[in-house]
Amino acid sequence: MNLKFNLADREISTELPAFIMGIVNATPDSFYASSRGGIDRALQLIDEGVDVLDIGGESTRPGSSYVSEEEEINRVVPLIRQIRKTSNIPISVDTRKLGVMKAAFEEGADILNDVSALLDQPSLAEFCSQKKLPVILMHKRGIPSTMQNNGGYEDVFLEVDSFLRERAAFAESSGIAKEKIIVDPGIGFGKDLQANIALIKNCGRLCGGKYPVMMALSRKTCIGAITGRKEDERLWGTLAADMIAVQKGASWVRVHDVAATRDSLLLLQALS
């Protein structure tokens, strides 16, 4: 297997069953403390074999509050600048704000990871189209401070699938190439346990398989609900869920633990 994906200026590839996106949170309040860090964490994930670094300056954990554009830029840009001194690793920026993405792009960012799926600032779509940047479009309900208050769905797959199809169509109509769109069902974002389970089981069916699917399951509440374990004890459950998601059709996994994920993907590849 050889997966390929086009950035603005180059192609990346992996011989594993999925690309590994490693989380670097330049925040004081992301839900998993070990994900918070700067250049040392970024370099560690690069050494562990990450394919893409995902840098976020605004926590989206349940109950969190948004931060200003200025604050987010001050958190994200210096870190990207440091990484670019030593590495050309692809960098994704987890942001909803045009100003943040513009500043990050100037320092060498390659991908937009938008939890609002281009809804909060639709002008992001035009910017990414102009710069030929890939986008990750995620489904969520509401905002982080209130999103867990409404987690019920009549048919969660149908609703999430319909939303992602509509947002991907908007991205394409804005000039973003189909092959540069990744969809993410937003596990844990305004969804209860049964909704999360249904989406994991059916992730490969999203948008009829038209776009790559990213699963961000790492150490989330649904893993804890099933295993009864706290965040720092959820690695094994995360690895199992990620491998099942890949078997179901996901081709991207967004994780805190790159080395362990890489080993698991190697085993999945060898034993499949």
C-alpha contacts under 8 A as a table, 3 or more apart, distances in Angstrom:
res1	aa1	res2	aa2	distance
1	M	15	E	5.44
1	M	16	L	6.68
1	M	17	P	6.63
2	N	13	S	6.60
2	N	14	T	5.61
2	N	15	E	4.46
2	N	16	L	6.99
2	N	17	P	7.80
3	L	13	S	5.33
3	L	14	T	5.33
3	L	15	E	6.39
3	L	16	L	7.57
3	L	17	P	7.42
3	L	18	A	7.28
3	L	19	F	7.77
4	K	11	E	6.79
4	K	12	I	5.71
4	K	13	S	4.26
4	K	14	T	6.74
5	F	11	E	5.70
5	F	12	I	5.36
5	F	13	S	6.26
5	F	179	E	7.71
5	F	180	K	7.57
6	N	9	D	7.77
6	N	10	R	6.08
6	N	11	E	4.42
6	N	12	I	6.31
6	N	134	P	7.76
6	N	179	E	7.58
6	N	180	K	6.73
7	L	10	R	5.32
7	L	11	E	5.84
7	L	12	I	7.38
7	L	110	D	6.51
7	L	111	I	7.45
7	L	132	K	7.49
7	L	133	L	6.27
7	L	134	P	6.29
7	L	180	K	7.55
8	A	110	D	7.02
8	A	131	K	6.93
8	A	132	K	4.99
8	A	133	L	5.35
8	A	134	P	7.44
13	S	19	F	7.92
14	T	17	P	7.74
14	T	18	A	7.29
14	T	19	F	6.43
14	T	51	D	7.89
16	L	19	F	7.11
16	L	265	L	6.29
16	L	266	L	6.57
16	L	269	Q	6.68
17	P	246	V	7.12
17	P	251	S	6.65
17	P	265	L	6.46
17	P	268	L	7.78
17	P	269	Q	6.39
18	A	246	V	6.88
18	A	250	A	7.18
18	A	251	S	4.29
18	A	252	W	5.06
18	A	253	V	6.77
18	A	265	L	7.49
19	F	51	D	6.12
19	F	52	V	7.89
19	F	251	S	6.17
19	F	252	W	4.70
19	F	253	V	6.37
20	I	50	V	5.59
20	I	51	D	5.27
20	I	52	V	6.56
20	I	252	W	6.09
20	I	253	V	5.32
20	I	254	R	6.19
20	I	255	V	7.18
20	I	258	V	7.07
20	I	261	T	7.68
20	I	262	R	7.54
21	M	50	V	6.25
21	M	51	D	5.94
21	M	52	V	4.72
21	M	53	L	5.65
21	M	54	D	6.33
21	M	252	W	7.14
21	M	253	V	6.02
21	M	254	R	4.54
21	M	255	V	6.14
21	M	258	V	7.95
22	G	45	L	6.60
22	G	50	V	6.07
22	G	51	D	7.67
22	G	52	V	6.28
22	G	53	L	4.93
22	G	54	D	5.82
22	G	254	R	5.90
22	G	255	V	5.20
22	G	256	H	5.79
22	G	257	D	7.31
22	G	258	V	6.24
23	I	35	S	6.32
23	I	53	L	6.23
23	I	54	D	5.03
23	I	55	I	6.38
23	I	56	G	7.97
23	I	254	R	6.86
23	I	255	V	5.95
23	I	256	H	5.34
24	V	35	S	5.61
24	V	36	R	6.11
24	V	37	G	6.36
24	V	38	G	7.26
24	V	41	R	6.88
24	V	42	A	6.41
24	V	53	L	6.89
24	V	54	D	5.94
24	V	55	I	4.94
24	V	56	G	6.62
24	V	256	H	7.95
25	N	30	S	6.85
25	N	35	S	5.63
25	N	36	R	4.55
25	N	37	G	6.14
25	N	38	G	7.84
25	N	54	D	8.00
25	N	55	I	5.70
25	N	56	G	4.93
25	N	57	G	6.33
25	N	59	S	7.85
26	A	36	R	5.81
26	A	37	G	5.82
26	A	38	G	6.43
26	A	55	I	6.84
26	A	56	G	5.78
26	A	57	G	4.98
26	A	58	E	7.79
26	A	75	R	5.73
26	A	76	V	6.36
26	A	79	L	7.93
27	T	30	S	6.20
27	T	36	R	6.14
27	T	37	G	7.73
27	T	56	G	7.25
27	T	57	G	5.42
27	T	58	E	6.34
27	T	59	S	6.55
27	T	75	R	7.23
28	P	36	R	6.90
29	D	33	A	7.53
29	D	59	S	6.41
29	D	64	S	7.96
30	S	33	A	6.42
30	S	35	S	7.46
30	S	36	R	6.89
30	S	59	S	5.18
30	S	60	T	7.37
30	S	61	R	6.28
31	F	59	S	8.00
31	F	61	R	5.91
32	Y	35	S	5.76
32	Y	36	R	7.50
32	Y	219	R	7.81
32	Y	231	E	6.54
32	Y	232	D	7.67
33	A	36	R	5.54
34	S	37	G	7.53
35	S	41	R	7.91
35	S	256	H	6.24
36	R	41	R	7.99
37	G	40	D	7.10
37	G	41	R	5.63
37	G	42	A	7.76
38	G	41	R	5.67
38	G	42	A	6.38
38	G	79	L	6.25
39	I	42	A	4.97
39	I	43	L	6.04
39	I	79	L	6.35
39	I	82	Q	6.63
39	I	83	I	6.51
40	D	43	L	5.27
40	D	44	Q	6.13
41	R	44	Q	5.01
41	R	45	L	6.30
42	A	45	L	5.31
42	A	46	I	6.33
42	A	53	L	7.27
42	A	83	I	7.37
43	L	46	I	4.98
43	L	47	D	6.18
43	L	83	I	7.69
44	Q	47	D	5.10
44	Q	48	E	6.28
45	L	48	E	4.94
45	L	49	G	6.53
45	L	50	V	5.75
45	L	53	L	7.87
45	L	258	V	6.26
45	L	259	A	7.82
46	I	49	G	5.32
46	I	50	V	5.24
46	I	51	D	7.82
46	I	89	I	7.58
47	D	50	V	7.49
48	E	258	V	6.03
48	E	259	A	5.04
49	G	258	V	6.92
49	G	259	A	6.86
49	G	262	R	7.38
50	V	53	L	6.99
50	V	258	V	6.11
51	D	89	I	7.24
51	D	90	P	7.06
52	V	89	I	6.40
52	V	90	P	4.92
52	V	91	I	5.62
52	V	92	S	6.76
53	L	89	I	7.22
53	L	90	P	6.39
53	L	91	I	4.87
53	L	92	S	5.93
54	D	91	I	5.96
54	D	92	S	4.52
54	D	93	V	5.62
54	D	94	D	6.48
54	D	113	N	7.97
55	I	76	V	6.87
55	I	91	I	7.24
55	I	92	S	6.18
55	I	93	V	4.99
55	I	94	D	5.88
56	G	59	S	7.21
56	G	76	V	6.70
56	G	93	V	5.97
56	G	94	D	4.67
56	G	95	T	6.68
57	G	71	E	7.96
57	G	72	E	4.92
57	G	73	I	7.39
57	G	75	R	5.51
57	G	76	V	5.53
57	G	94	D	7.35
57	G	95	T	7.49
58	E	66	Y	6.46
58	E	67	V	6.23
58	E	72	E	6.27
58	E	94	D	7.88
58	E	95	T	7.28
59	S	64	S	6.40
59	S	65	S	7.53
59	S	66	Y	7.33
60	T	64	S	6.02
60	T	65	S	7.68
60	T	66	Y	7.81
60	T	144	P	5.59
61	R	64	S	5.59
61	R	144	P	6.22
62	P	144	P	4.91
62	P	145	S	5.91
62	P	146	T	7.34
62	P	147	M	6.85
62	P	148	Q	6.70
62	P	189	F	7.59
63	G	144	P	5.41
63	G	145	S	3.82
63	G	146	T	6.40
63	G	147	M	7.91
64	S	144	P	5.59
64	S	145	S	5.11
65	S	144	P	6.82
65	S	145	S	5.92
67	V	71	E	6.43
67	V	72	E	6.61
68	S	71	E	5.23
68	S	72	E	6.26
69	E	72	E	5.13
69	E	73	I	6.16
69	E	97	K	6.94
69	E	99	G	6.84
69	E	100	V	6.40
70	E	73	I	5.20
70	E	74	N	6.19
71	E	74	N	5.08
71	E	75	R	6.33
72	E	75	R	5.16
72	E	76	V	6.15
72	E	100	V	6.83
73	I	76	V	5.21
73	I	77	V	5.56
73	I	100	V	5.44
73	I	103	A	7.07
73	I	104	A	7.72
74	N	77	V	6.04
74	N	78	P	6.79
75	R	78	P	6.67
75	R	79	L	7.19
76	V	79	L	5.51
76	V	80	I	6.43
76	V	104	A	7.25
77	V	80	I	5.17
77	V	81	R	6.16
77	V	103	A	6.85
77	V	104	A	5.66
77	V	107	E	6.94
78	P	81	R	5.01
78	P	82	Q	6.25
79	L	82	Q	5.09
79	L	83	I	6.25
80	I	83	I	5.09
80	I	84	R	6.12
80	I	91	I	7.96
80	I	104	A	7.19
80	I	107	E	6.37
80	I	108	G	7.13
80	I	109	A	7.33
81	R	84	R	5.24
81	R	85	K	6.60
81	R	107	E	5.85
81	R	108	G	7.76
82	Q	85	K	5.36
82	Q	86	T	7.43
83	I	86	T	5.77
83	I	87	S	5.79
83	I	88	N	7.90
84	R	87	S	5.16
84	R	88	N	6.13
84	R	107	E	7.71
84	R	108	G	7.09
90	P	109	A	7.15
90	P	110	D	5.96
90	P	111	I	7.83
91	I	108	G	7.58
91	I	109	A	5.02
91	I	110	D	5.29
91	I	111	I	6.36
92	S	109	A	6.15
92	S	110	D	5.79
92	S	111	I	4.34
92	S	112	L	5.70
92	S	113	N	6.27
93	V	101	M	7.10
93	V	104	A	7.40
93	V	109	A	6.87
93	V	110	D	7.92
93	V	111	I	6.28
93	V	112	L	5.32
93	V	113	N	5.63
94	D	112	L	6.52
94	D	113	N	4.59
94	D	114	D	5.92
94	D	115	V	7.42
95	T	100	V	6.97
95	T	101	M	7.00
95	T	112	L	7.12
95	T	113	N	6.24
95	T	114	D	5.41
95	T	115	V	7.20
96	R	113	N	8.00
96	R	114	D	5.29
96	R	115	V	6.69
96	R	116	S	6.36
96	R	118	L	7.29
96	R	120	D	6.39
96	R	121	Q	6.70
97	K	100	V	5.39
97	K	101	M	6.41
97	K	120	D	7.70
97	K	121	Q	6.38
97	K	124	L	7.41
98	L	101	M	5.16
98	L	102	K	6.06
98	L	121	Q	6.77
98	L	123	S	6.98
98	L	124	L	5.37
98	L	127	F	7.93
99	G	102	K	5.17
99	G	103	A	6.24
100	V	103	A	5.25
100	V	104	A	6.06
101	M	104	A	4.97
101	M	105	F	5.89
101	M	112	L	7.19
102	K	105	F	5.13
102	K	106	E	6.35
103	A	106	E	5.27
103	A	107	E	6.72
104	A	107	E	5.23
104	A	108	G	6.46
104	A	109	A	5.39
105	F	108	G	5.04
105	F	109	A	4.49
105	F	110	D	6.77
106	E	109	A	7.25
110	D	133	L	6.24
110	D	134	P	7.38
111	I	133	L	5.69
111	I	134	P	5.13
111	I	135	V	5.88
111	I	136	I	7.70
112	L	128	C	7.77
112	L	133	L	7.12
112	L	134	P	6.38
112	L	135	V	4.76
112	L	136	I	6.16
113	N	135	V	5.87
113	N	136	I	4.60
113	N	137	L	6.72
114	D	117	A	5.28
114	D	118	L	6.48
114	D	135	V	7.28
114	D	136	I	5.96
114	D	137	L	5.70
114	D	138	M	6.49
115	V	136	I	7.98
115	V	137	L	6.45
115	V	138	M	4.86
115	V	139	H	6.83
115	V	140	K	7.12
115	V	186	G	7.87
116	S	119	L	5.35
116	S	120	D	5.90
116	S	137	L	7.12
116	S	138	M	6.26
116	S	139	H	6.94
116	S	140	K	7.01
117	A	120	D	7.80
117	A	136	I	7.29
117	A	137	L	4.22
117	A	138	M	5.24
117	A	139	H	6.79
117	A	167	R	6.32
118	L	121	Q	5.81
118	L	122	P	4.96
118	L	123	S	7.83
118	L	124	L	6.48
118	L	125	A	6.54
118	L	137	L	7.23
118	L	167	R	7.35
118	L	171	A	7.87
119	L	122	P	5.46
121	Q	124	L	5.90
122	P	125	A	5.74
122	P	126	E	7.72
123	S	126	E	5.41
123	S	127	F	6.55
124	L	127	F	5.09
124	L	128	C	6.14
125	A	128	C	5.22
125	A	129	S	6.08
125	A	171	A	6.09
125	A	174	S	6.03
125	A	175	G	7.84
125	A	176	I	7.29
126	E	129	S	5.00
126	E	130	Q	6.11
126	E	174	S	5.91
126	E	175	G	7.17
127	F	130	Q	5.16
127	F	131	K	6.22
128	C	131	K	5.14
128	C	132	K	5.63
128	C	133	L	4.79
128	C	134	P	7.00
128	C	135	V	7.51
128	C	176	I	6.95
129	S	132	K	4.95
129	S	133	L	6.44
129	S	174	S	6.75
129	S	175	G	5.17
129	S	176	I	4.79
129	S	177	A	7.84
130	Q	133	L	7.87
130	Q	175	G	7.93
132	K	176	I	7.01
133	L	176	I	7.78
133	L	180	K	7.28
134	P	176	I	7.48
134	P	180	K	4.41
134	P	181	I	5.88
134	P	182	I	7.79
135	V	180	K	6.36
135	V	181	I	5.23
135	V	182	I	6.27
136	I	181	I	6.03
136	I	182	I	4.64
136	I	183	V	5.68
136	I	184	D	6.94
137	L	164	L	7.20
137	L	167	R	7.29
137	L	168	A	7.36
137	L	181	I	7.39
137	L	182	I	6.23
137	L	183	V	4.93
137	L	184	D	5.95
138	M	164	L	7.37
138	M	183	V	6.01
138	M	184	D	4.52
138	M	185	P	5.76
138	M	186	G	5.48
139	H	160	V	6.50
139	H	163	F	7.06
139	H	164	L	6.71
139	H	184	D	6.51
139	H	185	P	5.18
139	H	186	G	4.97
139	H	189	F	7.52
140	K	143	I	7.90
140	K	147	M	7.75
140	K	185	P	7.80
140	K	186	G	5.85
140	K	189	F	5.03
140	K	190	G	6.01
141	R	147	M	5.66
141	R	150	N	7.76
141	R	189	F	6.48
141	R	190	G	5.13
142	G	146	T	6.58
142	G	147	M	5.00
142	G	190	G	7.37
143	I	146	T	5.72
143	I	147	M	5.33
144	P	147	M	5.20
144	P	148	Q	7.70
144	P	189	F	7.61
146	T	149	N	5.69
147	M	150	N	6.24
147	M	151	G	7.57
147	M	189	F	6.45
147	M	190	G	4.62
148	Q	151	G	5.88
148	Q	189	F	7.02
148	Q	190	G	4.66
148	Q	191	K	6.76
148	Q	192	D	7.86
149	N	190	G	7.22
150	N	190	G	6.10
150	N	191	K	7.43
151	G	190	G	4.84
151	G	191	K	4.16
151	G	192	D	5.10
151	G	195	A	7.94
152	G	191	K	6.70
152	G	192	D	6.73
152	G	195	A	7.74
153	Y	156	V	5.17
153	Y	159	E	7.81
153	Y	195	A	7.52
155	D	158	L	5.46
155	D	159	E	6.25
156	V	159	E	5.20
156	V	160	V	6.00
156	V	195	A	5.93
156	V	198	A	7.48
156	V	199	L	7.49
157	F	160	V	5.27
157	F	161	D	5.76
157	F	195	A	7.96
157	F	198	A	7.00
157	F	199	L	6.14
157	F	202	N	7.66
157	F	206	L	7.98
158	L	161	D	5.15
158	L	162	S	5.97
159	E	162	S	5.19
159	E	163	F	6.22
160	V	163	F	5.11
160	V	164	L	6.17
160	V	185	P	6.50
161	D	164	L	5.24
161	D	165	R	6.09
161	D	185	P	7.92
161	D	206	L	5.49
161	D	207	C	5.91
162	S	165	R	5.19
162	S	166	E	6.24
162	S	207	C	7.77
163	F	166	E	5.21
163	F	167	R	6.24
164	L	167	R	5.09
164	L	168	A	5.91
164	L	183	V	6.73
164	L	185	P	7.80
164	L	206	L	7.93
164	L	207	C	6.97
165	R	168	A	5.18
165	R	169	A	6.08
165	R	207	C	5.67
166	E	169	A	5.10
166	E	170	F	6.29
167	R	170	F	4.98
167	R	171	A	6.26
168	A	171	A	4.96
168	A	172	E	6.21
168	A	181	I	7.05
168	A	183	V	7.88
169	A	172	E	5.09
169	A	173	S	6.06
170	F	173	S	5.04
170	F	174	S	6.19
171	A	174	S	5.09
171	A	175	G	6.64
171	A	176	I	5.50
171	A	181	I	7.90
172	E	175	G	5.17
172	E	176	I	4.79
172	E	177	A	5.96
172	E	178	K	6.25
173	S	176	I	7.24
176	I	180	K	6.79
176	I	181	I	7.51
177	A	180	K	5.37
177	A	181	I	7.06
178	K	181	I	5.58
178	K	211	Y	7.26
179	E	211	Y	7.02
181	I	211	Y	6.24
181	I	212	P	7.23
182	I	211	Y	5.71
182	I	212	P	4.99
182	I	213	V	5.73
182	I	214	M	6.64
183	V	211	Y	6.58
183	V	212	P	6.38
183	V	213	V	5.01
183	V	214	M	6.08
184	D	213	V	5.84
184	D	214	M	4.99
184	D	215	M	6.06
184	D	216	A	7.63
185	P	199	L	7.03
185	P	203	C	7.59
185	P	214	M	7.84
185	P	215	M	7.26
186	G	189	F	5.44
186	G	215	M	7.74
186	G	216	A	7.22
187	I	191	K	7.04
187	I	196	N	5.66
187	I	199	L	7.63
187	I	215	M	7.57
187	I	216	A	6.62
187	I	217	L	6.54
188	G	191	K	5.37
188	G	192	D	7.15
188	G	196	N	6.68
188	G	220	K	7.08
188	G	221	T	7.03
188	G	222	C	7.05
191	K	195	A	5.68
191	K	196	N	6.25
192	D	195	A	5.34
192	D	196	N	6.29
193	L	196	N	5.14
193	L	197	I	6.21
193	L	222	C	5.70
193	L	225	A	7.51
194	Q	197	I	5.06
194	Q	198	A	6.18
195	A	198	A	5.17
195	A	199	L	6.31
196	N	199	L	5.20
196	N	200	I	6.22
196	N	222	C	7.07
197	I	200	I	5.18
197	I	201	K	6.18
198	A	201	K	5.24
198	A	202	N	6.24
199	L	202	N	5.15
199	L	203	C	5.43
200	I	203	C	5.22
200	I	215	M	7.98
200	I	241	A	7.88
200	I	244	I	7.95
200	I	245	A	5.84
200	I	248	K	7.93
201	K	244	I	7.81
201	K	245	A	6.84
201	K	248	K	6.62
202	N	205	R	5.63
202	N	206	L	7.30
202	N	248	K	6.68
203	C	206	L	5.65
203	C	213	V	7.09
203	C	245	A	6.78
203	C	248	K	6.42
203	C	249	G	6.43
203	C	250	A	6.46
204	G	208	G	7.87
204	G	209	G	6.28
204	G	213	V	6.82
204	G	245	A	7.87
204	G	248	K	5.39
204	G	249	G	3.93
204	G	250	A	5.67
205	R	208	G	5.19
205	R	209	G	5.63
205	R	249	G	7.53
206	L	209	G	5.92
206	L	213	V	7.49
207	C	210	K	5.72
207	C	211	Y	6.84
209	G	212	P	7.07
212	P	250	A	6.91
212	P	251	S	6.08
212	P	252	W	7.39
213	V	249	G	7.41
213	V	250	A	4.87
213	V	251	S	5.82
213	V	252	W	6.22
214	M	250	A	5.87
214	M	251	S	6.29
214	M	252	W	4.35
214	M	253	V	5.55
214	M	254	R	7.06
215	M	242	D	7.39
215	M	245	A	7.19
215	M	250	A	6.57
215	M	252	W	6.27
215	M	253	V	5.01
215	M	254	R	6.24
216	A	253	V	5.93
216	A	254	R	4.73
216	A	255	V	6.64
217	L	220	K	5.78
217	L	223	I	7.76
217	L	238	T	6.42
217	L	241	A	7.29
217	L	242	D	6.84
217	L	253	V	7.82
217	L	254	R	7.18
217	L	255	V	7.25
218	S	235	L	7.59
218	S	238	T	5.39
218	S	254	R	7.00
218	S	255	V	5.13
218	S	256	H	6.28
219	R	223	I	6.18
219	R	224	G	7.30
219	R	231	E	5.54
219	R	232	D	7.65
219	R	234	R	5.14
219	R	235	L	6.40
219	R	237	G	7.73
219	R	238	T	5.79
220	K	223	I	5.49
220	K	224	G	6.67
220	K	231	E	7.23
221	T	224	G	4.94
221	T	225	A	6.03
221	T	231	E	7.93
222	C	225	A	4.91
222	C	226	I	6.32
223	I	226	I	5.36
223	I	227	T	6.13
223	I	228	G	7.99
223	I	229	R	7.83
223	I	234	R	6.66
223	I	237	G	6.04
223	I	238	T	6.54
224	G	227	T	5.11
224	G	228	G	5.04
224	G	229	R	4.87
224	G	230	K	6.04
224	G	231	E	7.14
224	G	234	R	6.58
225	A	228	G	5.43
225	A	229	R	7.48
227	T	234	R	7.79
227	T	237	G	7.01
229	R	232	D	7.99
229	R	233	E	5.64
229	R	234	R	6.05
230	K	233	E	5.38
230	K	234	R	6.40
231	E	234	R	5.43
232	D	235	L	7.30
233	E	236	W	7.63
234	R	237	G	5.36
234	R	238	T	6.02
235	L	238	T	5.03
235	L	239	L	6.17
235	L	257	D	7.71
236	W	239	L	5.20
236	W	240	A	6.34
237	G	240	A	5.19
237	G	241	A	6.17
238	T	241	A	5.13
238	T	242	D	5.99
239	L	242	D	5.12
239	L	243	M	6.14
239	L	260	A	7.70
239	L	261	T	6.40
239	L	264	S	6.98
240	A	243	M	5.30
240	A	244	I	6.27
241	A	244	I	5.16
241	A	245	A	6.12
242	D	245	A	5.00
242	D	246	V	6.20
242	D	253	V	6.84
243	M	246	V	5.07
243	M	247	Q	6.20
243	M	264	S	7.31
243	M	265	L	7.08
243	M	268	L	7.21
244	I	247	Q	4.99
244	I	248	K	6.14
245	A	248	K	4.92
245	A	249	G	6.39
245	A	250	A	5.62
246	V	249	G	5.12
246	V	250	A	4.45
246	V	251	S	6.14
246	V	252	W	7.85
247	Q	250	A	7.16
250	A	253	V	7.43
255	V	258	V	6.46
255	V	261	T	7.66
257	D	260	A	5.79
257	D	261	T	6.22
258	V	261	T	5.09
258	V	262	R	6.02
259	A	262	R	5.12
259	A	263	D	6.28
260	A	263	D	5.17
260	A	264	S	6.23
261	T	264	S	5.06
261	T	265	L	6.17
262	R	265	L	5.13
262	R	266	L	6.21
263	D	266	L	5.08
263	D	267	L	6.37
264	S	267	L	5.15
264	S	268	L	6.13
265	L	268	L	4.88
265	L	269	Q	5.99
266	L	269	Q	5.10
266	L	270	A	6.15
267	L	270	A	5.06
267	L	271	L	5.97
268	L	271	L	5.33
268	L	272	S	5.80
269	Q	272	S	5.50
